[in-house]
Amino acid sequence: QVLGDVERATECVLRGSLAGGRLIGFHLDDERRLVGAVIHGQAADVAVELEELLRRGVVIDDPTRLLDGNLRPADAVVA
C-alpha cells in the first residue's frame, strides 16, 4: 500500500523487508519531512497512524529511530 506522495521523496528509510513479510518504507523529502510511505504486511491501524503523520507533515529529527521495529511510527518520529 502506498500512502502520500512518494515521488517527492529524496530519501527512503526501510524498516523490515518484503522477504520477512513486513515492511514500512518511510519516504522523506530534503527537509526530512515525511511525504510518503509504503507498507506491506502491517495492521490497518499502522496505515491510519501513518496517514495522520503525513497530514501533519512531521519532520523526522532522527531517521535512525524509524528503523526500530519496537516503536510505533508515531513514537519513532519523536526524538
DAFENMO-V917901 format. One record per residue. N is the residue number from 0. PHI is phi in radians with two decimals (NA if undefined). Layout:
# DAFENMO-V917901
N/PHI
N/PHI
This chain:
# DAFENMO-V917901
0/NA
1/-1.89
2/-2.10
3/1.28
4/-2.10
5/-1.15
6/-1.14
7/-1.39
8/-1.28
9/-2.00
10/-2.56
11/-2.29
12/-1.90
13/-1.75
14/-1.99
15/1.47
16/-2.73
17/-1.14
18/-1.06
19/-1.41
20/1.54
21/-2.47
22/-2.61
23/-2.29
24/-1.87
25/-1.57
26/-1.80
27/-2.02
28/-1.60
29/-1.03
30/-1.64
31/1.11
32/-1.45
33/-1.23
34/-1.99
35/-2.94
36/-2.68
37/-2.12
38/-2.23
39/-2.58
40/1.24
41/-1.82
42/-1.16
43/-1.02
44/-1.19
45/-1.19
46/-1.09
47/-1.09
48/-1.09
49/-1.15
50/-1.06
51/-1.17
52/-1.09
53/-1.12
54/-1.07
55/-1.34
56/1.12
57/-1.13
58/-1.78
59/-1.62
60/-1.25
61/-2.30
62/-1.02
63/-1.15
64/-1.14
65/-1.14
66/-1.35
67/-1.32
68/-1.17
69/-1.47
70/-1.79
71/-1.19
72/-0.89
73/-1.11
74/-1.31
75/-1.29
76/-1.44
77/-1.60
78/-1.44
